[in-house]
């Protein structure tokens, strides 16, 4: 659902996809080919949220801030299932692992990776192309070219997803048994897995 708040209506590019079970409120700007999954809460009620082109905010994520703050997800930022971004900045093509928490004034650098379940405390600066894990998060190593290639490829799937969802997602009644001619999805993604 999309909600106006105190005169601010979200601005959402027509190519973006916001699931009907997500809540986008107030001063939020969403760019091209952005995916917002079901259960996501993006609250631009006390500040501004800018989600640039090609980002994805997966299922059950929360994006919010203290009053007067701008939260920015730069182009291609990838926010895994259940993550919380509170008053932070995510630089271009970074990856936030599932259920990670990124706190106020933190900056996740370009092409950096934050591991699943990590806690990035207030004000932490994760440098470009570094991996941070743990609670509290600590930088443990560099992001290799292979890792960033894998991440960029995965984000590419999410950048294609909005068009597929606009074209094919429909509410339906469930089937009661598996059709004999039901196609396998694994063949479709074999090429993707191989690189």
C-alpha positions in Angstrom: 0.0 0.0 0.0 1.1 3.5 -0.8 0.3 6.2 1.8 0.4 10.0 1.8 1.6 11.5 5.0 1.5 15.3 5.9 1.2 16.2 2.3 4.1 14.0 1.1 3.1 11.4 -1.5 5.7 8.7 -2.4 7.2 9.2 -5.9 7.6 5.8 -7.6 8.9 5.3 -11.1 6.5 3.3 -13.3 9.1 0.5 -13.9 9.5 -0.1 -10.2 7.5 -2.8 -8.4 6.1 -2.4 -4.9 4.3 -5.5 -3.7 0.7 -4.8 -2.5 1.6 -6.1 0.9 4.5 -3.6 1.3 3.8 -0.2 3.0 5.5 2.9 1.5 4.7 6.0 3.5 5.3 9.7 2.9 8.6 11.3 1.7 9.9 8.3 -0.3 11.4 8.4 -3.8 11.8 5.1 -5.6 13.7 4.9 -8.9 13.7 2.7 -12.0 13.6 -1.1 -11.9 13.4 -1.2 -8.1 11.9 -4.2 -6.4 10.1 -3.8 -3.0 9.0 -7.1 -1.6 5.9 -8.1 0.5 6.0 -7.1 4.1 8.6 -4.3 3.5 7.9 -1.1 5.5 9.5 2.0 4.0 8.5 4.9 6.3 9.3 8.4 5.1 7.3 10.0 7.9 10.1 11.8 9.8 12.6 12.2 7.1 13.3 11.3 3.5 14.1 7.9 1.9 15.7 7.8 -1.6 15.9 4.4 -3.3 17.9 4.9 -6.5 17.6 2.9 -9.7 18.1 -0.9 -9.7 17.9 -1.4 -5.9 16.0 -4.1 -4.2 14.4 -4.2 -0.8 13.3 -7.7 -0.1 10.6 -9.3 2.0 10.0 -8.0 5.5 12.7 -5.3 5.4 12.3 -2.0 7.3 13.7 1.4 6.2 13.3 4.3 8.7 15.2 7.1 10.5 15.3 9.6 13.3 13.6 13.0 12.5 15.2 15.1 9.8 17.4 12.4 8.3 17.7 11.3 4.7 18.3 7.6 4.1 19.8 6.9 0.7 20.2 3.6 -1.1 22.5 4.3 -4.0 22.1 2.6 -7.4 22.0 -1.2 -7.3 22.0 -1.6 -3.5 20.7 -5.0 -2.5 18.9 -5.4 0.8 18.3 -9.0 1.9 15.2 -10.5 3.4 14.3 -9.1 6.9 17.1 -6.5 7.1 16.7 -3.2 8.9 18.2 0.1 7.6 17.7 2.9 10.1 19.1 6.3 9.2 22.0 4.8 7.2 23.5 5.2 3.7 24.1 2.3 1.4 26.5 3.1 -1.4 26.3 1.8 -5.0 26.1 -2.0 -5.6 26.6 -3.0 -1.9 24.9 -6.0 -0.4 23.2 -6.2 3.0 22.7 -9.8 4.1 19.5 -11.3 5.5 18.3 -10.0 8.9 21.3 -7.6 9.2 20.7 -4.3 11.0 22.4 -1.1 9.8 22.1 1.7 12.3 22.0 5.5 12.1 24.8 7.4 10.4 26.4 4.2 9.2 27.7 4.1 5.7 28.2 0.9 3.8 30.7 1.5 1.0 30.5 0.9 -2.7 30.5 -2.8 -3.5 30.8 -3.7 0.2 29.1 -6.8 1.7 27.5 -7.0 5.2 26.9 -10.6 6.3 23.6 -12.1 7.3 22.6 -11.3 10.9 25.3 -8.6 11.3 24.8 -5.6 13.5 26.4 -2.4 12.0 26.4 0.1 14.9 25.7 3.9 14.8 28.3 5.7 12.7 30.3 2.8 11.5 31.9 3.3 8.1 32.4 0.2 6.1 35.0 0.9 3.3 34.5 0.2 -0.4 34.8 -3.5 -1.3 35.1 -4.8 2.2 33.2 -7.6 4.0 31.8 -6.9 7.5 30.3 -9.6 9.7 29.3 -10.2 13.3 27.7 -8.3 16.2 29.0 -5.7 16.4 30.2 -5.9 12.8 33.9 -6.0 12.0 35.6 -5.8 8.6 37.2 -9.1 8.0 38.5 -9.1 4.4 38.2 -7.7 0.9 35.4 -8.4 -1.6 37.0 -10.2 -4.5 36.2 -9.6 -8.2 34.4 -13.0 -8.2 32.2 -12.0 -5.2 31.2 -8.7 -6.7 30.4 -10.4 -10.0 28.2 -12.9 -8.2 26.5 -10.1 -6.3 25.9 -8.0 -9.4 24.5 -10.9 -11.2 22.1 -11.7 -8.4 21.0 -8.1 -8.2 20.4 -8.2 -11.9 17.7 -10.9 -11.3 16.0 -8.5 -9.0 16.3 -5.7 -11.5 14.4 -7.9 -14.1 11.8 -9.0 -11.6 9.6 -5.8 -11.6 8.8 -6.2 -15.3 8.0 -9.9 -14.8 5.8 -9.1 -11.9 4.0 -6.3 -13.7 3.3 -8.7 -16.6 2.5 -12.0 -14.8 1.7 -11.7 -11.1 -2.0 -12.4 -10.5 -4.0 -13.3 -7.4 -5.4 -16.8 -7.9 -7.1 -19.8 -6.2 -4.6 -22.6 -5.4 -4.5 -25.9 -7.4 -5.4 -29.0 -5.4 -2.8 -31.2 -7.1 0.3 -30.8 -9.2 -0.4 -30.7 -13.0 1.4 -33.4 -15.0 2.7 -30.7 -17.4 4.0 -28.3 -14.8 7.3 -27.0 -16.1 10.5 -27.1 -14.0 12.0 -23.7 -13.0 15.4 -25.2 -12.4 16.2 -25.5 -16.2 15.5 -21.8 -16.6 18.2 -20.9 -14.1 20.9 -23.5 -15.0 22.6 -21.0 -17.3 22.5 -18.3 -14.6 24.1 -20.6 -12.0 26.9 -21.5 -14.3 27.8 -17.9 -15.1 
